[in-house]
Amino acid sequence: MGSVQFARTLVLGLTLALAAGTAQAQGPARDPSTLIAVLAGMGARGEMVSREGGLVRLNVITPGGIFGAEFIGCDEAGRACRALGLLANVEKRAMTLEHLNAFNSRDILCRAIARAEQVEIRYGLLLADSQTEGDLRDQVAVWQRCLGSFASLANDPDGFLGAP
């Protein structure tokens, strides 16, 4: 599956899952298990990959593909985390560094970083005790928008950026 098709399928899978999700009990967003519960309600699955030194890594498996989640600044139990980063890697294709820089200039939340022949798409947020499962669902929707915007960029960089 090509990188553009992967990104579109991932966005579609999460969009359908969001639409099908039901209201769930509210929980603390700073605990990785809360994101796992949110994803389960969206038809996706979060699997812990590692937990070390205040960092908890998850793989998120959706109908459209896999992306990563990193909880940062967690306590010794791997909870009470300070931040969450979502990331996906796709093939660089015809995008230049100028395209990626222009994308990053247009989008304050979603970042695209060149890594050899891959591009890493990143979205990060600070976590607070007052945030709930509903807040995490909203953030996953923002992440979906990031992936959708990046898929548009990857499909037609000059067209997406408005170049002549």
C-alpha positions as CSV (number, residue, x, y, z in Angstrom):
1,M,0.0,0.0,0.0
2,G,1.4,3.4,-1.0
3,S,2.0,6.1,1.6
4,V,-0.9,8.3,0.4
5,Q,-3.3,5.3,0.3
6,F,-2.0,4.3,3.7
7,A,-2.7,7.7,5.2
8,R,-6.1,8.0,3.6
9,T,-7.1,4.5,4.7
10,L,-5.8,5.3,8.3
11,V,-7.9,8.5,8.3
12,L,-11.0,6.7,7.0
13,G,-10.7,3.9,9.5
14,L,-10.4,6.3,12.4
15,T,-13.2,8.5,11.0
16,L,-15.6,5.5,10.8
17,A,-14.6,4.4,14.2
18,L,-15.2,7.8,15.7
19,A,-18.6,7.9,14.1
20,A,-19.4,4.5,15.5
21,G,-18.0,5.2,19.0
22,T,-20.4,5.3,22.0
23,A,-20.2,7.6,25.0
24,Q,-17.9,6.1,27.6
25,A,-17.2,6.8,31.2
26,Q,-14.8,9.8,31.7
27,G,-11.3,8.9,32.8
28,P,-7.9,10.6,33.3
29,A,-6.2,11.4,30.0
30,R,-2.7,11.2,31.7
31,D,-2.9,7.4,32.0
32,P,-2.0,5.4,28.9
33,S,-4.8,2.9,29.7
34,T,-7.3,5.7,29.0
35,L,-6.1,6.1,25.5
36,I,-6.2,2.3,25.0
37,A,-9.9,2.4,26.2
38,V,-10.7,5.3,23.9
39,L,-9.1,3.5,20.9
40,A,-11.1,0.3,21.7
41,G,-14.3,2.4,21.6
42,M,-13.3,3.6,18.2
43,G,-12.6,0.1,16.7
44,A,-8.8,0.4,17.1
45,R,-6.4,-1.3,19.4
46,G,-3.6,0.1,21.5
47,E,-0.8,-2.3,22.5
48,M,2.0,-1.4,24.9
49,V,5.4,-1.7,23.2
50,S,7.6,-0.6,26.0
51,R,7.8,1.3,29.3
52,E,11.0,2.7,30.6
53,G,12.3,5.8,32.3
54,G,9.1,7.8,32.2
55,L,8.3,6.9,28.6
56,V,5.4,4.6,27.6
57,R,5.2,3.6,24.0
58,L,2.2,2.1,22.3
59,N,1.4,0.8,18.8
60,V,-2.0,1.8,17.6
61,I,-3.6,-0.7,15.2
62,T,-6.5,0.6,13.2
63,P,-8.4,-0.8,10.2
64,G,-6.3,1.5,8.0
65,G,-2.8,0.9,9.5
66,I,-0.5,1.3,12.4
67,F,0.8,4.5,14.1
68,G,2.6,5.1,17.3
69,A,1.7,6.8,20.6
70,E,4.3,8.0,23.2
71,F,3.4,9.0,26.7
72,I,6.2,11.2,28.1
73,G,7.1,12.2,31.6
74,C,5.2,9.4,33.3
75,D,5.5,8.3,36.9
76,E,7.3,5.1,38.0
77,A,4.0,3.1,37.4
78,G,3.8,4.4,33.8
79,R,0.8,6.7,34.6
80,A,0.4,10.4,35.4
81,C,2.1,11.3,32.1
82,R,2.8,14.9,31.2
83,A,2.5,14.7,27.4
84,L,1.4,12.5,24.5
85,G,2.9,12.3,21.1
86,L,1.3,10.6,18.1
87,L,3.4,9.7,15.1
88,A,3.3,7.9,11.8
89,N,5.9,7.2,9.2
90,V,5.2,7.3,5.4
91,E,7.3,7.2,2.3
92,K,8.8,10.6,1.3
93,R,7.8,10.2,-2.4
94,A,8.0,13.4,-4.5
95,M,8.0,15.8,-1.5
96,T,11.0,18.1,-1.2
97,L,12.3,19.7,2.0
98,E,10.7,22.9,0.7
99,H,7.3,21.2,0.6
100,L,7.7,19.8,4.1
101,N,8.8,23.2,5.4
102,A,5.8,24.9,3.8
103,F,3.5,22.3,5.3
104,N,5.0,22.9,8.7
105,S,4.6,26.7,8.3
106,R,0.9,26.2,7.4
107,D,0.0,23.8,10.2
108,I,0.9,24.8,13.8
109,L,-0.2,21.4,15.4
110,C,0.9,18.8,12.8
111,R,4.7,18.5,12.0
112,A,6.3,16.6,9.2
113,I,10.0,15.7,9.6
114,A,12.2,14.2,6.9
115,R,14.0,11.1,7.9
116,A,16.0,9.6,4.9
117,E,13.4,8.2,2.6
118,Q,10.6,8.5,5.1
119,V,8.6,11.4,6.6
120,E,7.5,11.2,10.2
121,I,4.2,13.0,10.9
122,R,3.9,14.1,14.5
123,Y,1.3,15.6,16.8
124,G,1.9,16.3,20.4
125,L,-0.1,17.6,23.4
126,L,0.3,18.4,27.0
127,L,-1.8,16.3,29.4
128,A,-3.6,17.6,32.5
129,D,-5.5,16.0,35.4
130,S,-8.7,17.7,34.2
131,Q,-8.6,16.0,30.8
132,T,-10.9,13.0,30.1
133,E,-11.5,10.3,27.6
134,G,-13.7,12.7,25.7
135,D,-10.8,15.1,25.5
136,L,-8.6,12.3,24.1
137,R,-11.2,11.4,21.5
138,D,-11.1,15.1,20.4
139,Q,-7.3,15.0,20.2
140,V,-7.5,11.8,18.1
141,A,-9.8,13.7,15.7
142,V,-7.1,16.5,15.4
143,W,-4.6,13.7,14.7
144,Q,-6.9,12.4,11.9
145,R,-6.9,15.9,10.4
146,C,-3.1,15.9,10.5
147,L,-3.0,12.6,8.7
148,G,-5.6,13.8,6.1
149,S,-3.7,17.0,5.4
150,F,-0.5,15.2,5.0
151,A,-2.1,12.7,2.6
152,S,-3.2,15.7,0.5
153,L,0.3,17.0,0.6
154,A,1.8,13.7,-0.4
155,N,-0.6,13.2,-3.2
156,D,-0.1,16.6,-4.8
157,P,2.5,18.7,-3.0
158,D,2.4,21.8,-5.3
159,G,-1.4,21.6,-5.6
160,F,-1.9,21.3,-1.8
161,L,0.4,24.2,-1.1
162,G,-1.1,26.4,-3.8
163,A,2.0,26.6,-6.0
164,P,1.4,27.6,-9.7
